Amino acid sequence: MVDLKSQYENIKGEIDAAIHEVIDSTAFINGPSVQQFQKDMEAYLGVKHVIPCANGTDALQVSMMALGLKPGDEVITTSFTFIATAEVIALLGLTPVVVDVDPDTFNIDPLAIERAITSRTKAIVPVHLFGQCADMDAIMDIAKKHNLYVIEDACQAIGADYIFKDGTTKKAGTIAQIGCTSFFPSKNLGCYGDGGAIFTNDDELAKQLRVVVNHGMTVRYYHDYIGVNSRLDSIQAAILKVKLQYLDDYASKRNKAAAYYDKAFENHPTLKTPVHFPQSTHVFHQYTLVLDGVDRAGLIAHLGTKNVPAMIYYPVPLHMQKAYLDPRYKEGDFPVTEHLCKNVISLPMHTELDEEQLELITSSILEFVNR
Ligand SMILES: Cc1ncc(COP(=O)(O)O)c(C=O)c1O
């Protein structure tokens, strides 16, 4: 699905030098590369504070801790996402409230958010799924009206631009009080291990986020809060500092591959190509088709015979996951998500896809669906 080896080989000199510099310095934790990457990322995003941490899951958990959310508080999120989004809500003893998504963008449906708000609702966690932003105009309006926090899960959309209805733009993850991202290797900005970051423009919140990621420590060995240990290590920061320079180029390569797929499947009666939400650019973390009446397992098996990988993101809606079964929800409650889980398929998507590979992938799919 991704080709990290070719991507590394194209920037090997810079990456190897950056890693060696950290090893030479032996400043493995909180070394200068962490502060340098943080500054570069703040400039790239146009945000006041970037707080590096150990992974995207921690970024979400730390955000909820720093906001002071308490057991019993309800947090509204999408039924169609990677489990981490809901996991941290449950781990903190908060109550996940799940809502359905828009069938075109796969992102959380603002009308469904509004219907799910109760007196206990404290926060909304929209996920910018597969690389394009959720409807942040509507979500921020709802949050303002009901006095709720918004934490953007931008783990899949780093670098995407949100275009507000008034024409102004902001980077994904910098629109709400807090944004979170993951630097998992296969992410659009991936390191060579685990990594993550939190974004905010709020000085006080930034202070609290830095306290929470560092054992709740305000003054060395004085712990005023219960925190966690969540650090981005210096080697990962050095790698990310190099790769950040290529992020926009990587996004345009992903868009080029997506355009090839779009054209190959244009107006196909059984393949629905990704719908572009006009309020967001797309950074194509995933290129996901919705199948109509196609035997998905058969298609994946057919692609396997041609050495073409394909993945299902995600096969099970949040409310149907065994660990998250809840008497509040049953099968049929979130029909859009349930339909997507049964019919989506994601194709190889990365920065090194060449025309020969794209031709093999698209012709193999068309061969199966046109049978
Ligand atoms: C939408 C979403 N949220 C959260 C995460 C968690 O990130 P991480 O794997 O770095 O913990 C991921 C990625 O894995 C993700 O795709």
The ligand as a Tripos MOL2 file, in Angstrom:
@<TRIPOS>MOLECULE
LIG
   16    16     1     0     0
SMALL
NO_CHARGES

@<TRIPOS>ATOM
      1 C1         -7.7120    8.9290   12.3620 C.3       1 LIG1
      2 C2         -6.5930    8.4660   13.2390 C.ar      1 LIG1
      3 N1         -6.5900    8.8260   14.5400 N.ar      1 LIG1
      4 C3         -5.6050    8.4490   15.3690 C.ar      1 LIG1
      5 C4         -4.5420    7.6870   14.9290 C.ar      1 LIG1
      6 C5         -3.5110    7.2460   15.9240 C.3       1 LIG1
      7 O1         -2.2130    7.5730   15.5870 O.3       1 LIG1
      8 P1         -1.0000    6.6770   16.1310 P.3       1 LIG1
      9 O2         -0.9970    5.3980   15.3730 O.co2     1 LIG1
     10 O3          0.2110    7.5160   15.8620 O.co2     1 LIG1
     11 O4         -1.2050    6.4740   17.5840 O.co2     1 LIG1
     12 C6         -4.4920    7.3150   13.5710 C.ar      1 LIG1
     13 C7         -3.3840    6.5740   12.9840 C.2       1 LIG1
     14 O5         -2.9770    5.5110   13.2500 O.2       1 LIG1
     15 C8         -5.5540    7.6830   12.7180 C.ar      1 LIG1
     16 O6         -5.5640    7.3360   11.4350 O.3       1 LIG1
@<TRIPOS>BOND
     1     1     2 1
     2     2     3 ar
     3     2    15 ar
     4     3     4 ar
     5     4     5 ar
     6     5     6 1
     7     5    12 ar
     8     6     7 1
     9     7     8 1
    10     8     9 2
    11     8    10 1
    12     8    11 1
    13    12    13 1
    14    12    15 ar
    15    13    14 2
    16    15    16 1
@<TRIPOS>SUBSTRUCTURE
     1 LIG1         1 GROUP 0 **** ****
